[in-house]
Every structure is written in structure tokens, then in C-alpha cells.
Amino acid sequence: MDGARLSLMTSQQQSCVSQQVEVSSRDLLHNFEFLREVVPRPTQISAVVKANAYGHGLRCVAEVLSSRVDWFAVHSATEARELRKIGVREPILVMGFVAKNDFDGLDQDTHIVVSAPETLRWLGESRRRTGVALPVHIKVETGTNRQGVSAAQLGELCCIAAKESLDIVGVATHFANIEDTLEHDFAQTQLADFHRALEQVRTALNGMPEHIHAACSAAALLFRESDFSMIRTGISLYGHWPSRETHLAWVLERGRDGEELKPVLSWKATVGQIKDVPRGATVGYGRTWTSLRPTRLAVIPIGYSDGYPRSVGNRAYVLIGGRRCPVVGRVCMNIIMADVTDLSDVSVGDEVVLIGQQGSERIEVEEIAELAGTINYEILARLSPNIPRVLV
């Protein structure tokens, strides 16, 4: 990467913030190397860093993976420009919708996934205005019914691209039900439809585009027939299984327990106040928790505005002093309370682990997600970008 490289935050600097997300460069590289071993060359690896690198911090992740991965993949043109601003030189794949006037400032090594004829026309207008013809990847609809064009539209899109002097350099699709099931018949049907679409593109262009990609993390882990020329890996790169079913399928097919993936992110905060409340006192909005004994509380300055789910109040735990401490009362916008009565020594300024390890105890993202009735992706992606990200 060009420019100044990120430096590690010192312990003195760390003590000056009320919360931070720590990103383990060692574990991130470990996961990349694990995926590189699973996915044989010459298939390229695209690191999906949309949504602030799944909450891990775009700059931190790019700092570690630049010059190692083959591609970066993002959702928006804004994210692509940010990657270039921080010095990323690898090709960038913009997978989401780009508005008509949002192509300016993108370079010729930034590829656009196209799911509608209008986008091709906008790209043509941008080419005539700026002189930059952005490479195109056509997204084929094979059953997810989200982004993508039908096989019947492929000929039309190839004609529009030629008329607009744009190069179709890639074809892509996305699986609908490869993570949440042990039955992968629908994924196989999508794969067969994708192969038929590729032949249509080959005929329309008198040759096959260079970049063919379909595999997300689950497909990359489980199905070698979905490798093609590139995989797009997100959640597994950050050390998490896409689902329990994906993990189980891996174990059943490989006879391995999946411990090779290592969670990259830790979320830490600081005790902001110690408070003693009498037996029978209620805590927090709505008075949803009542102390059954004289209770000591740690008031912790994080809340749902930071991405800690409101729904886990009275059910989740945090780690303080290497011990699990229950979160009591409702999660507030900027504050949670934890019962630390059973800790012999706790003080203002002590470290609180919301996600990650402290001593021999660990709180996984998946634990929080289950309590909140959601998935690990959402917990990670909704961590506020205002929380400092620190490489450790």
C-alpha cells in the first residue's frame, strides 16, 4: 500500500478510549492462508470488505491484506474510492448498485457488477464524459431473485455493452441457499443454470470473459465445482462460519472440526462507574431487572448506538476480570449495566470484553447473535464505524 502504514496503538493510547474494536492481524492472515490452502490455484481470492469490512474496519483489513489477496470486493463506489485513497492497488469489484452520477473518480482497475441495462448506459455516459471505460461483470440471476439479469436478457446486455464501447470482462452469480441447509440440491440447480448462461455469454461475445465467479464463503469451503476463476470470501475471512450448517457440512465431508478459522475481532470497553444498589432496587429503563440482594453494578459506556443489540438486555454477559458478568436491565443507547457483585476487585477504568477473550473465558459473536435472534454477519456489520479500530 502507498502512504503511511497503520501503526499499532500503544497500551497508554488504549487506556485513553472508552471502547475500541481490536483486529488481530495474525488471525486475519491465518484465515486468509487457510482459505488459500482450501481453494486451489489458479482460482483467485477476492476479500469482501463491504460494510466497513464486516465491522472490522476497512482501513485495518486493507492494511493487512493488501498485496496478499488478488482482489478486494465492496458494495459501493464510495467504498471503492476509499480503498484507493488508503493505497490499495489490487483490482476492486463493486458488487452493489451504483447510481447514475457515482462513477466519477473510479479508475480502470475498478470493475462494476451490472444487473440492469440502465447501468450499462450510465457507464457509457461516464466513459464519454471522463474517458474511463470501467470493466463490466454481468450478474446472472439463477434463483436468488435479488440482483441479476435473467438468461433471456444476456444477449441484450452484451449488445448494449458493445454499443457503449464497454468490455464485459466477467460473469457472476450468487447462491440463494448454500449456507442454511445440509441439502444443496438448489445450489446444484443454480450452478447448472449458471453454466448454461456462461455458454450464452460465450456465444454472444465470441469468447468467454476472463473472470467467472459464483462462490461465497460457504461455497468456497464446501464446493470445488463453484471455484471458477475467483471466489468472493467475506465472513470466513474474518474467522466465522457462515452458519452452523456450513460448519457441520464441513465436518461431515472433511472429517475436520473447523477450528482452523480464528475470529479476528475483539470488542472492548471500560468500566465507567461502580454503583451499589440495595436489595429490591430496579435497574434501567422500564425497571425490567430487580436486585435480589445488595448488588454492585458496573456502568459501561456502550449501547445500541454502538451496535450492541437492545434485545440482549437481561440475557447477555460481558467479561470483567476474566469472569462472566450478566448484563442487567435494558440496553440503553449509550450505556449498559453489568452485575459485578461476585467479583472481589473491580474498579473504574477496568477492561470490559463484549466480544472476544479475557483470561480463559470467551464471548463469541455467535453467542450475541443467538440471543438477539439474528446472525453473526449482522452483529459484526452493525458495529458503529465511530468505534476506533486498532490493529493488534
Sine and cosine of phi, psi and omega as CSV:
sin_phi,cos_phi,sin_psi,cos_psi,sin_omega,cos_omega
0.00,0.00,0.54,-0.84,0.07,-1.00
-0.99,0.15,0.26,-0.97,0.09,-1.00
0.98,0.19,-0.04,-1.00,-0.03,-1.00
-0.93,0.36,0.70,-0.71,0.03,-1.00
-0.99,0.13,0.45,-0.89,0.04,-1.00
-0.89,0.45,0.62,-0.79,0.07,-1.00
-0.96,-0.27,0.44,-0.90,0.04,-1.00
-0.96,0.28,0.64,-0.77,0.01,-1.00
-0.97,0.24,0.70,-0.71,0.01,-1.00
-0.97,0.24,0.28,-0.96,0.01,-1.00
-0.89,0.46,-0.56,0.83,0.02,-1.00
-0.92,0.40,-0.66,0.75,0.05,-1.00
-0.90,0.44,-0.65,0.76,-0.02,-1.00
-0.87,0.50,-0.60,0.80,-0.05,-1.00
-0.95,0.33,-0.17,0.99,-0.04,-1.00
-1.00,-0.03,-0.01,1.00,-0.01,-1.00
-0.88,-0.47,0.53,-0.85,-0.04,-1.00
-0.98,0.17,-0.38,0.93,0.06,-1.00
-0.35,-0.94,0.38,-0.93,0.07,-1.00
-0.32,-0.95,0.38,-0.93,0.14,-0.99
-0.97,-0.25,0.84,-0.54,0.03,-1.00
-0.99,-0.16,0.72,-0.69,-0.04,-1.00
-0.89,-0.46,0.87,-0.48,-0.04,-1.00
-0.99,0.13,0.94,-0.33,0.04,-1.00
-0.90,0.44,-0.57,0.82,0.01,-1.00
-0.89,0.46,-0.73,0.68,-0.05,-1.00
-0.95,0.31,-0.55,0.83,0.07,-1.00
-0.89,0.46,-0.71,0.71,0.04,-1.00
-0.91,0.41,-0.61,0.79,0.05,-1.00
-0.85,0.53,-0.71,0.70,-0.02,-1.00
-0.92,0.40,-0.63,0.78,0.06,-1.00
-0.89,0.46,-0.71,0.70,-0.01,-1.00
-0.91,0.41,-0.57,0.82,0.07,-1.00
-0.89,0.45,-0.71,0.70,0.02,-1.00
-0.92,0.40,-0.59,0.81,0.04,-1.00
-0.90,0.44,-0.53,0.85,0.05,-1.00
-0.96,0.28,-0.61,0.79,-0.01,-1.00
-0.94,0.33,-0.67,0.75,-0.08,-1.00
-0.99,-0.11,0.94,-0.35,-0.10,-1.00
-0.94,0.33,0.53,-0.85,0.16,-0.99
-0.94,0.35,0.46,-0.89,0.24,0.97
-1.00,-0.01,0.20,0.98,0.03,-1.00
-0.85,0.53,0.77,-0.63,-0.01,-1.00
-1.00,0.04,0.41,-0.91,0.02,-1.00
-0.94,-0.35,0.82,-0.58,0.11,-0.99
-0.96,-0.28,0.85,-0.52,0.03,-1.00
-0.99,0.12,0.89,-0.46,0.00,-1.00
-0.99,0.12,0.90,-0.43,-0.09,-1.00
-0.85,-0.53,0.41,0.91,0.08,-1.00
-0.92,0.40,0.20,-0.98,0.02,-1.00
0.80,0.60,0.77,0.64,0.02,-1.00
0.83,0.56,0.70,0.72,-0.02,-1.00
0.83,0.57,0.79,0.61,0.00,-1.00
0.80,0.60,0.64,0.77,0.05,-1.00
0.99,0.11,-0.08,1.00,-0.08,-1.00
-1.00,0.10,-0.22,0.98,-0.02,-1.00
0.98,-0.20,0.93,-0.37,-0.07,-1.00
-0.85,0.53,-0.69,0.72,-0.05,-1.00
-0.92,0.39,-0.69,0.73,0.00,-1.00
-0.87,0.49,-0.75,0.66,-0.06,-1.00
-0.92,0.39,-0.67,0.74,0.03,-1.00
-0.89,0.46,-0.61,0.79,0.03,-1.00
-0.84,0.54,-0.65,0.76,-0.07,-1.00
-0.98,0.17,-0.64,0.77,-0.18,-0.98
-1.00,-0.08,-0.30,0.95,0.02,-1.00
-0.87,0.49,0.69,-0.72,-0.08,-1.00
0.99,0.15,-0.06,1.00,0.05,-1.00
-0.94,-0.34,-0.76,0.65,0.05,-1.00
-0.98,0.20,0.30,-0.95,0.00,-1.00
-1.00,0.08,-0.57,0.82,-0.03,-1.00
-0.66,-0.75,0.31,-0.95,0.31,-0.95
-0.89,-0.46,0.59,-0.81,0.04,-1.00
-0.84,-0.54,0.71,-0.71,-0.02,-1.00
-0.74,-0.67,0.11,-0.99,0.04,-1.00
-1.00,-0.02,-0.61,0.79,-0.20,-0.98
-0.82,-0.58,0.31,-0.95,0.09,-1.00
-0.90,0.43,-0.55,0.83,0.03,-1.00
-0.87,0.49,-0.70,0.72,0.03,-1.00
-0.90,0.43,-0.61,0.79,0.03,-1.00
-0.89,0.45,-0.69,0.72,0.02,-1.00
-0.90,0.43,-0.60,0.80,0.02,-1.00
-0.90,0.43,-0.65,0.76,0.05,-1.00
-0.87,0.49,-0.68,0.73,0.03,-1.00
-0.91,0.42,-0.60,0.80,-0.02,-1.00
-0.89,0.46,-0.56,0.83,-0.02,-1.00
-1.00,-0.04,0.09,1.00,0.19,-0.98
0.97,-0.26,0.16,0.99,0.02,-1.00
-0.94,0.34,0.76,-0.65,-0.01,-1.00
-0.96,-0.29,-0.29,0.96,-0.04,-1.00
-0.90,0.43,0.36,-0.93,0.12,-0.99
-0.86,0.52,0.57,-0.82,0.00,-1.00
-0.87,-0.49,0.72,-0.69,0.06,-1.00
-0.96,-0.29,0.88,-0.47,0.06,-1.00
-1.00,-0.06,0.94,-0.33,-0.17,-0.99
-1.00,-0.03,-0.32,0.95,-0.10,-1.00
-0.99,-0.15,-0.04,-1.00,0.02,-1.00
-0.92,0.40,0.69,-0.73,0.09,-1.00
-0.88,-0.48,0.82,-0.57,-0.04,-1.00
-0.93,0.36,0.28,-0.96,-0.15,-0.99
-0.80,0.60,-0.67,0.75,-0.11,-0.99
-0.96,-0.27,0.41,0.91,-0.08,-1.00
-0.95,-0.32,0.23,0.97,-0.02,-1.00
-1.00,0.01,-0.33,0.94,-0.06,-1.00
-0.87,0.49,0.63,-0.77,0.01,-1.00
1.00,-0.01,-0.09,1.00,0.07,-1.00
-1.00,0.02,0.61,-0.79,-0.06,-1.00
-0.99,-0.12,0.09,-1.00,-0.10,-0.99
-0.96,0.29,-0.08,1.00,0.09,-1.00
-0.97,-0.24,0.28,0.96,0.12,-0.99
-0.95,-0.31,0.89,-0.45,-0.12,-0.99
-0.99,-0.15,0.61,-0.79,-0.08,-1.00
-0.92,-0.38,0.82,-0.57,0.12,-0.99
-0.99,0.15,0.83,-0.56,-0.09,-1.00
-0.94,-0.34,0.78,-0.63,0.00,-1.00
-0.83,-0.55,0.11,0.99,-0.02,-1.00
-0.45,-0.89,0.56,-0.83,0.02,-1.00
-0.86,0.51,-0.55,0.83,-0.02,-1.00
-0.85,0.52,-0.61,0.79,-0.02,-1.00
-0.89,0.46,-0.63,0.77,0.04,-1.00
-0.89,0.46,-0.65,0.76,0.01,-1.00
-0.92,0.39,-0.64,0.77,0.05,-1.00
-0.90,0.43,-0.63,0.78,0.05,-1.00
-0.89,0.45,-0.60,0.80,0.06,-1.00
-0.90,0.44,-0.68,0.74,0.05,-1.00
-0.89,0.46,-0.66,0.75,0.01,-1.00
-0.90,0.44,-0.65,0.76,0.02,-1.00
-0.88,0.48,-0.70,0.71,-0.02,-1.00
-0.92,0.39,-0.53,0.85,-0.04,-1.00
-0.98,0.18,-0.64,0.77,-0.13,-0.99
-0.95,-0.31,-0.32,0.95,-0.07,-1.00
0.99,0.13,0.06,1.00,0.00,-1.00
-0.96,-0.28,0.89,-0.46,0.05,-1.00
-0.99,-0.12,0.97,-0.26,-0.05,-1.00
-0.97,0.24,0.71,-0.70,0.00,-1.00
-0.91,0.42,0.54,-0.84,-0.12,-0.99
-0.90,-0.43,0.69,-0.72,0.20,-0.98
-0.89,-0.45,0.83,-0.55,0.03,-1.00
-1.00,0.09,0.79,-0.61,0.05,-1.00
-1.00,-0.04,0.85,-0.52,-0.06,-1.00
-0.99,-0.16,0.76,-0.65,0.07,-1.00
-0.98,0.19,0.88,-0.48,0.01,-1.00
-0.83,-0.56,0.13,0.99,0.05,-1.00
0.62,-0.79,-0.12,0.99,0.06,-1.00
-0.98,0.19,-0.47,0.88,0.01,-1.00
0.81,0.58,0.78,0.63,0.07,-1.00
-0.81,-0.58,-0.87,-0.49,0.14,-0.99
-0.95,0.31,0.43,-0.90,0.10,-1.00
0.78,-0.62,0.42,-0.91,0.02,-1.00
-0.94,-0.34,0.49,-0.87,0.01,-1.00
-0.95,0.31,0.33,-0.94,0.04,-1.00
-0.86,0.52,-0.53,0.85,-0.02,-1.00
-0.92,0.40,-0.37,0.93,-0.02,-1.00
-1.00,-0.02,-0.12,0.99,-0.14,-0.99
-0.88,0.47,-0.69,0.73,0.01,-1.00
-0.87,0.49,-0.67,0.74,0.02,-1.00
-0.87,0.49,-0.72,0.70,-0.02,-1.00
-0.90,0.43,-0.62,0.78,0.03,-1.00
-0.89,0.45,-0.62,0.79,0.03,-1.00
-0.92,0.39,-0.68,0.73,0.01,-1.00
-0.89,0.45,-0.68,0.74,0.00,-1.00
-0.87,0.50,-0.68,0.73,0.02,-1.00
-0.89,0.45,-0.68,0.73,0.01,-1.00
-0.88,0.47,-0.59,0.81,-0.02,-1.00
-1.00,0.02,0.11,0.99,-0.01,-1.00
0.85,0.53,0.69,0.72,0.04,-1.00
-0.92,-0.38,0.58,-0.81,0.00,-1.00
-0.99,-0.11,0.83,-0.56,0.16,-0.99
-1.00,0.07,0.96,-0.29,-0.08,-1.00
-0.96,-0.29,-0.09,1.00,-0.05,-1.00
-0.48,-0.88,0.40,-0.92,0.11,-0.99
-0.71,-0.71,0.68,-0.73,-0.09,-1.00
-0.65,-0.76,0.31,-0.95,0.22,-0.98
-0.52,-0.86,0.02,-1.00,-0.03,-1.00
-0.59,-0.81,0.67,-0.74,-0.04,-1.00
-0.99,0.17,0.60,-0.80,-0.05,-1.00
-1.00,-0.03,-0.56,0.83,-0.17,-0.99
-0.56,-0.83,0.85,0.53,-0.01,-1.00
-0.97,-0.25,-0.25,0.97,-0.07,-1.00
-0.99,-0.12,-0.65,0.76,-0.25,-0.97
-0.99,-0.10,0.37,0.93,-0.06,-1.00
-0.46,-0.89,0.40,-0.92,0.16,-0.99
-0.99,-0.13,-0.08,1.00,0.05,-1.00
-0.98,-0.21,0.90,-0.44,-0.14,-0.99
-0.93,-0.36,0.48,0.88,0.01,-1.00
-0.88,0.47,-0.66,0.75,-0.03,-1.00
-0.92,0.39,-0.60,0.80,0.05,-1.00
-0.89,0.46,-0.63,0.77,0.03,-1.00
-0.91,0.40,-0.60,0.80,0.07,-1.00
-0.90,0.44,-0.69,0.72,0.05,-1.00
-0.87,0.49,-0.65,0.76,-0.01,-1.00
-0.89,0.45,-0.66,0.75,0.03,-1.00
-0.90,0.43,-0.67,0.74,0.04,-1.00
-0.89,0.45,-0.60,0.80,0.01,-1.00
-0.91,0.42,-0.67,0.74,0.05,-1.00
-0.86,0.51,-0.66,0.75,0.03,-1.00
-0.91,0.42,-0.63,0.77,0.04,-1.00
-0.91,0.42,-0.62,0.78,0.03,-1.00
-0.87,0.49,-0.62,0.79,0.03,-1.00
-0.92,0.39,-0.59,0.81,0.08,-1.00
-0.89,0.45,-0.68,0.74,0.02,-1.00
-0.91,0.42,-0.67,0.75,0.03,-1.00
-0.83,0.55,-0.69,0.73,0.00,-1.00
-0.92,0.40,-0.69,0.72,-0.05,-1.00
-0.92,0.40,-0.55,0.83,-0.07,-1.00
-0.98,-0.19,-0.04,1.00,-0.09,-1.00
0.85,0.52,0.64,0.77,0.03,-1.00
0.37,-0.93,0.33,-0.94,-0.04,-1.00
-1.00,-0.03,0.73,-0.68,0.10,-0.99
-0.85,0.53,0.37,-0.93,-0.08,-1.00
-0.94,0.33,-0.59,0.81,-0.17,-0.99
-0.94,-0.34,0.91,-0.41,0.02,-1.00
-0.85,-0.53,0.81,-0.59,-0.06,-1.00
-0.50,-0.86,0.63,-0.78,0.00,-1.00
-0.62,-0.78,-0.46,0.89,-0.22,-0.97
-0.99,0.17,0.80,-0.60,0.26,-0.97
-1.00,0.00,-0.19,-0.98,-0.03,-1.00
-0.86,0.51,-0.74,0.68,-0.06,-1.00
-0.88,0.48,-0.71,0.70,0.00,-1.00
-0.91,0.41,-0.63,0.78,0.01,-1.00
-0.90,0.44,-0.56,0.83,0.01,-1.00
-0.97,0.23,-0.54,0.84,-0.19,-0.98
-0.95,-0.32,-0.50,0.87,-0.21,-0.98
-0.79,-0.62,0.97,-0.23,0.02,-1.00
-0.92,0.40,-0.45,0.90,-0.01,-1.00
-0.94,0.35,-0.16,0.99,0.03,-1.00
-0.98,-0.17,0.12,0.99,-0.06,-1.00
-0.91,0.42,-0.76,0.65,-0.10,-0.99
0.77,0.64,-0.67,-0.74,-0.06,-1.00
-1.00,-0.05,-0.23,0.97,-0.06,-1.00
-0.38,-0.92,0.54,-0.84,0.20,-0.98
-0.91,-0.41,0.42,-0.91,0.05,-1.00
-0.90,-0.43,0.96,-0.27,-0.10,-0.99
-0.93,-0.36,0.80,-0.61,0.01,-1.00
-0.89,-0.46,-1.00,0.08,-0.18,-0.98
-0.85,0.53,-0.62,0.79,-0.03,-1.00
-0.94,0.35,-0.49,0.87,0.05,-1.00
-0.88,0.48,-0.50,0.86,-0.03,-1.00
-1.00,-0.05,0.11,0.99,0.16,-0.99
1.00,-0.07,0.33,0.95,-0.03,-1.00
-0.82,-0.58,0.61,-0.79,0.10,-1.00
-0.97,0.26,0.64,-0.77,0.00,-1.00
-0.85,0.53,-0.49,0.87,0.02,-1.00
-0.22,-0.98,0.23,-0.97,0.10,-0.99
-0.89,0.46,-0.60,0.80,-0.01,-1.00
-0.90,0.43,-0.64,0.77,0.04,-1.00
-0.89,0.46,-0.69,0.73,0.03,-1.00
-0.88,0.48,-0.72,0.70,-0.01,-1.00
-0.90,0.44,-0.66,0.75,0.03,-1.00
-0.88,0.48,-0.63,0.78,0.05,-1.00
-0.88,0.48,-0.72,0.70,-0.01,-1.00
-0.90,0.44,-0.70,0.72,-0.04,-1.00
-0.91,0.41,-0.61,0.80,-0.08,-1.00
-1.00,0.07,-0.51,0.86,-0.11,-0.99
-0.95,-0.32,-0.30,0.95,-0.06,-1.00
0.94,0.34,0.45,0.89,0.00,-1.00
-0.83,-0.56,0.42,-0.91,-0.14,-0.99
-1.00,-0.05,-0.01,1.00,0.09,-1.00
0.98,0.19,0.15,0.99,-0.03,-1.00
-0.95,0.32,-0.05,1.00,-0.01,-1.00
-0.90,0.43,-0.46,0.89,0.03,-1.00
-0.99,0.17,0.73,-0.69,-0.05,-1.00
-0.85,-0.53,0.87,-0.50,0.04,-1.00
-0.81,0.58,0.72,-0.69,-0.12,-0.99
-1.00,-0.05,-0.47,0.88,-0.22,-0.98
-0.97,-0.24,0.66,-0.75,0.22,-0.98
-0.81,-0.59,0.65,-0.76,0.03,-1.00
-0.90,-0.44,0.86,-0.51,-0.08,-1.00
-0.81,-0.59,0.53,-0.85,0.05,-1.00
-0.70,-0.71,-0.18,-0.98,-0.08,-1.00
-0.72,-0.69,0.65,-0.76,0.12,-0.99
-0.90,0.44,0.83,-0.56,-0.05,-1.00
-0.99,-0.15,-0.33,0.94,0.00,-1.00
-0.27,-0.96,0.54,-0.84,0.16,-0.99
-0.94,-0.34,0.76,-0.66,-0.13,-0.99
-0.71,-0.70,0.76,-0.64,0.07,-1.00
-0.99,-0.16,0.77,-0.63,0.04,-1.00
-0.81,-0.58,0.56,-0.83,-0.05,-1.00
-0.98,0.22,0.25,-0.97,0.11,-0.99
-0.85,0.53,0.71,-0.71,0.02,-1.00
1.00,0.01,-0.04,1.00,0.02,-1.00
-0.98,0.21,0.53,-0.85,0.08,-1.00
-0.98,-0.18,0.40,-0.91,-0.10,-0.99
-0.79,-0.61,0.77,-0.63,0.18,-0.98
0.99,0.14,0.06,-1.00,0.02,-1.00
-0.85,0.53,0.63,-0.78,0.06,-1.00
0.97,0.25,-0.09,1.00,0.02,-1.00
0.79,0.61,0.76,0.65,-0.12,-0.99
-1.00,0.10,-0.14,0.99,-0.01,-1.00
-0.71,-0.70,0.72,-0.70,-0.01,-1.00
-0.85,-0.53,0.75,-0.67,0.00,-1.00
-0.95,0.31,0.73,-0.68,0.02,-1.00
-0.99,-0.11,0.03,1.00,-0.01,-1.00
-0.36,-0.93,0.25,-0.97,0.17,-0.99
-0.83,0.56,0.80,-0.60,-0.22,-0.97
-0.80,-0.60,0.63,-0.77,0.11,-0.99
-0.96,-0.29,0.79,-0.62,-0.03,-1.00
-0.93,-0.38,0.60,-0.80,0.22,-0.97
-0.98,-0.21,0.84,-0.55,0.06,-1.00
-1.00,-0.06,0.84,-0.54,-0.16,-0.99
-0.88,-0.48,0.82,-0.58,-0.14,-0.99
-0.99,0.13,0.87,0.49,0.18,-0.98
-0.65,-0.76,0.35,-0.94,0.00,-1.00
-0.27,-0.96,-0.31,-0.95,-0.09,-1.00
-0.94,0.34,-0.35,0.94,0.09,-1.00
-0.93,0.37,-0.35,0.93,0.05,-1.00
-1.00,0.00,-0.16,0.99,-0.01,-1.00
0.94,-0.33,0.05,1.00,0.06,-1.00
-0.99,0.14,0.87,-0.49,-0.19,-0.98
-0.89,0.45,0.73,-0.69,0.02,-1.00
-0.89,0.45,-0.49,0.87,-0.11,-0.99
-0.95,0.30,-0.15,0.99,-0.06,-1.00
-0.99,-0.11,0.08,1.00,0.07,-1.00
-0.85,0.53,0.63,-0.78,-0.03,-1.00
0.93,0.37,0.16,0.99,-0.01,-1.00
-0.72,-0.69,-0.51,0.86,-0.07,-1.00
-1.00,0.08,0.15,-0.99,0.06,-1.00
-0.78,-0.63,0.43,-0.90,0.21,-0.98
-0.84,-0.55,0.24,-0.97,0.03,-1.00
-0.95,-0.31,0.80,-0.60,0.10,-1.00
-0.68,-0.74,0.79,-0.62,-0.01,-1.00
0.88,0.48,0.48,0.87,0.01,-1.00
0.97,0.25,0.19,0.98,-0.03,-1.00
-0.87,-0.50,0.52,-0.86,0.12,-0.99
-0.98,0.22,0.80,-0.60,0.01,-1.00
-0.83,-0.55,0.80,-0.60,-0.07,-1.00
-0.94,0.33,0.66,-0.75,0.13,-0.99
-0.98,0.20,0.82,-0.57,-0.08,-1.00
-0.88,-0.48,0.58,-0.81,-0.06,-1.00
0.98,0.18,0.09,-1.00,0.01,-1.00
-0.94,0.33,0.54,-0.84,0.18,-0.98
-0.95,0.31,0.81,-0.58,0.00,-1.00
-1.00,-0.06,0.04,-1.00,0.00,-1.00
-0.87,0.49,-0.63,0.78,-0.08,-1.00
-0.76,-0.65,0.10,1.00,-0.14,-0.99
-0.59,-0.81,0.62,-0.79,0.28,-0.96
-0.78,-0.63,0.33,-0.94,0.05,-1.00
-0.85,-0.52,0.64,-0.77,0.02,-1.00
-0.80,-0.60,0.62,-0.79,0.02,-1.00
-0.99,0.13,0.92,-0.39,-0.03,-1.00
-0.90,-0.44,0.40,0.92,-0.06,-1.00
-0.84,0.55,-0.60,0.80,-0.09,-1.00
-1.00,0.10,0.00,1.00,0.07,-1.00
-1.00,0.05,0.71,-0.71,-0.03,-1.00
-0.97,0.24,-0.44,0.90,-0.08,-1.00
-0.50,-0.87,0.93,-0.38,0.07,-1.00
-0.59,-0.80,0.66,-0.75,-0.12,-0.99
-0.68,-0.73,0.36,-0.93,0.15,-0.99
-0.85,0.53,0.72,-0.70,-0.03,-1.00
0.99,-0.13,-0.17,0.99,0.03,-1.00
-0.92,0.39,0.48,-0.88,0.00,-1.00
-0.95,0.30,0.67,-0.75,0.11,-0.99
-0.86,-0.52,0.78,-0.63,0.06,-1.00
-0.97,-0.26,0.87,-0.50,0.03,-1.00
-1.00,-0.03,-0.64,0.77,0.10,-1.00
-0.67,-0.74,0.79,-0.62,0.02,-1.00
0.80,-0.60,-0.30,-0.95,-0.13,-0.99
-0.90,-0.43,0.59,-0.81,0.13,-0.99
-0.58,-0.82,0.89,-0.46,-0.13,-0.99
0.89,0.46,-0.73,-0.68,-0.01,-1.00
-1.00,-0.05,-0.06,1.00,-0.01,-1.00
-1.00,-0.10,0.47,-0.88,0.00,-1.00
-0.58,-0.82,0.64,-0.76,0.14,-0.99
-0.91,-0.42,0.89,-0.46,-0.03,-1.00
-1.00,0.04,0.45,-0.89,0.14,-0.99
-0.82,0.57,-0.64,0.77,-0.05,-1.00
-0.89,0.45,-0.52,0.86,0.05,-1.00
-0.90,0.43,-0.73,0.69,0.03,-1.00
-0.89,0.45,-0.68,0.73,-0.03,-1.00
-0.88,0.48,-0.68,0.74,0.00,-1.00
-0.90,0.44,-0.68,0.74,0.04,-1.00
-0.89,0.45,-0.56,0.83,-0.04,-1.00
-1.00,0.07,-0.07,1.00,0.00,-1.00
0.94,0.34,0.59,0.81,-0.02,-1.00
-0.64,-0.77,-0.34,-0.94,-0.06,-1.00
-0.88,-0.47,0.33,-0.95,-0.03,-1.00
-0.85,0.53,-0.58,0.81,0.03,-1.00
-0.79,0.61,-0.74,0.68,-0.11,-0.99
-0.93,0.37,-0.68,0.73,0.01,-1.00
-0.85,0.52,-0.71,0.71,-0.01,-1.00
-0.92,0.40,-0.76,0.66,-0.12,-0.99
-0.92,0.39,-0.41,0.91,-0.07,-1.00
-1.00,-0.06,0.06,1.00,0.12,-0.99
-0.89,0.46,0.79,-0.62,-0.13,-0.99
-0.85,0.52,0.72,-0.69,0.08,-1.00
-0.91,0.41,-0.21,0.98,0.03,-1.00
-0.98,0.21,-0.25,0.97,0.05,-1.00
-0.96,0.27,0.76,-0.65,0.02,-1.00
-0.87,0.50,0.70,-0.71,0.13,-0.99
-0.98,-0.22,0.72,-0.69,-0.10,-0.99
-0.75,-0.66,0.78,-0.62,0.12,-0.99
-0.98,0.21,0.74,-0.67,0.03,-1.00
-0.80,-0.61,0.00,0.00,0.00,0.00
